[in-house]
Amino acid sequence: MSMKITSSVFEDGGEIPAKYTCQGADVSPPLTFAGVPEDAKSLVLIVDDPDAPDPKAPKMTYVHWVLYNLPPDTKGFAESVAELPDGTGDGLNDWKRPGYGGPCPPIGRHRYFFKLYALDTKLEGLSSPTKPEVLEAMKGHVLAEAQIIGTYEKT
């Protein structure tokens, strides 16, 4: 079985409900992880938007959530996760703060990639890292990856 990440509130390619965005409660959606390799030592979750600021003329990928060193037996998160599993590191999003920041596109319908990585190691020496720092530390350690894409456009 290949690794998977799913959500009970949106399908792959489907619309993220407003509750999980800046136009709602701005809480993290429920996520489920499956098929993590048995030899994984940690998981990484990165949520980003490659369509910023305008999907018709993207200029950057905006980072919404960075978690690392999740225990490999983590099965996912309930909605509005408040307490992370022991040992989990919370990196900085592009608002320069830890935690989840929901979709808040300035124009058009954006895509939000929820990416899960299984690693053969725990990431050491990181302190409030950014997405590029986590990706650099992961190099050569990815056993499997999965993603789900949600979309959102402000009304």
N, C-alpha and C positions, 0 to 999 in steps of 0.2 A: 504494500500500500504506500502510495506517495504521500508526502506531507501536505496537509491542507489547513487553510484558515477560512472560516466561514463566520457569518453573522446571522442571527435570527431576525434582524430588523431590515436587512437589505440583501439582495442577491448580487452576485458578481455582475457588474455592469449596471446595476440598478441604482435608484435614487436613495441617498441617505436621508432618513426622516429629519425634519427641521429640528426636532428635539435635541439632536446631537451636533447642532451647528450654533453659530453666533446669533441666529434668529430664534433660538430656543433656549433650552437649559444649558447648552454647551457642555454636555457630559459625554464621556466616552461610550460608544455603543458596545453591546455585548459581543464578545468574540469567542470562538471555539477553535482550539487547535487539535489536530489529529494526525496520526502517522509520523510522529517525531521518531527519528532513528534511535534505536536502542543504545547506540554508542555516543549519542549526543551528551555533551557536558553542560551546555547552556543554550539559551535561545535569545534572539534579538528581535525586537519588533520596531519597525520604522514606518511611520505614516507620513506621506508627503504628497504634494500637489505639483505636478510638472507643468501645469498650465498657467502659472502666475506671470504677470497679473491678468493677462487677457488670453483666453484660449486661441484666439485668432492670431496673436503675436506674442507667444510665451517668451519671457526673458529670463526666468529662473524657476527653480524647483523650491517651493516653500515647504518647510518642514513643520509638521503638526505634532509629532510625538516620537520620542526616542527612548526605548527601554532596552537594557542589556543585562546579561547575566541572570536572566530568568531561569529558574530551575527547569531542567528538561522534562520533568513530569507535570509541568503547568499545562492544564487542559483548556485555558482561556481565561476570560474575565467576564464578570457580571457587568451589567450596565453601571456606568458611573463608578468605576472601580476606585475605591478610596484607599485600600490597603494593598500594597504590592507584596508578592511572596518574598520571604526572607532572602536576602542576598541580591535582590534585584536592584540594578542601578537605573536611575532616572536621569537621562541626558537632557540637554537644552533644546527646546524647539526654536523656531525663528522669531518668537516673541521674547527670546532670551530668558526663558523660564522653564523649569521642569514641568512635566505633566502634559496632559492632553489639551490641545487647543483645537476646537472644531472648525469645520469649513466655514469660511466667511469671504467668498469670492467677490471682488469688487465689480466684476463684469462677466457676464456669460456663464455657461455651464462648465464647471471644472471637474476633473477626475481626481479622485483621492485613492492612492495606492496604499493598502495595508499590507506590508511585507514582513513575513516571518522567516527567520533564518535559524537553522540548527547548526551549532558549532561543535567542533571536537575539543574545545577548551573553554575555560572561563576567561573573560577579558580582564587583564590586570593593569593597574597603574592609571586608570581613568578616573577623573574627578569632574563631574558635571560636563561630560563631553558633548560636542556637537555631532551631528550626523557624519560629517567627513571624518572626524576623529574615530568614531565607532567603526565606520567602514574600513578605515586604514588598519585598525587593530584586528579586524576580522579576516584580513587578507590571508589566504592559504588555509583557513580553518572552517570553511563552509561545507557542511555535509549534505544539506538539503535546503531548499527554499520553497516558499509558497506565497501566493498573494491573492487578494480579493480587491476589486476596484469598485468604489462607489462614486456616484456623481452628485453634484449639488449646484443649484443656481438660486440666487436670492430672488424672492418674490416681491 
